[in-house]
């Protein structure tokens, strides 16, 4: 079978065979004693759409899902700044095209730290969005920050979101993480390896809040981040692209061993329980 | 006071748009949270910060700030430089820590009247 482009460069890496095996779509699954069958999912859990002002207009549902398929992603999460108007449209396209899409959000806390919230049910995400919206101030200025386009499944623009989505909401870090948890979501600190809007960059350390995991960007591997930030084995760390343009999709990803591409399963993989786990991370 | 005088008296390094140094400086703002600067700064202010990512340029444009001073030896990211160049924002740098830059700026402006 023809290797997708991102895997072709993997050939040159030591441990290529392991890399290939762990990402090959039809990898033999593991059977647990309980009879549950686990398999591996290549996931990029942080992708923006054209709703985010800093993302390109090309980030429409069909384009995002198409690009995800092209680079061999089986699971993606949509996380726009402080809103989620386009999540449902991407999910619908994903269902048709065979890419699992999890609806999420990237909330900017009052400390200007970015936190991802991934949700199993759209209505939980919508409730969180409503809550965040009550703590957002200001109106967007498209000519300064970029347009915030709400689109349908074809990518046609329905309207613009008028709120200042690039701003910080009035909720502090612990309130945001608590909010995500209270709706059964998975809370992950975005790109902790980045100084700007990163948890460690802004607070200087990782406070004692119930985060489900940390995220590292394409800039460094999880192992490098563990060392650089002295994270030890205490935190579950995944890697994602934070894609704001199509070519960035899948630029960083993690392979998760789970039963299904759902938020409860992702939480189990982050916790490393019941046989679920994070297998590896990739970047290119 | 003109931005030119601020640049000369503090020995600031000009990264972009030196030609805007005739701009009148109406005051200053110090802070590293963009939300704070967006809420509390005013047009014509000089903004002292250690944030070096490109979003600072958008904030400077939005609030019509006189200039951004990156303190503490901080250097702008390449995308920040590009954006400042394109958007016409004067980006200045100094090795002085924020505390000193702000103290001296405040003193200068107070003396002026």
Interface residues (C-beta under 8 A of the other chain):
Chain A: X54 X110 X111 X112 X137 X138 X141 X144 X145 X166 X167 X168 X195 X196
Chain B: X33 X34 X35 X38 X39 X51 X52 X53 X55 X58 X61 X62
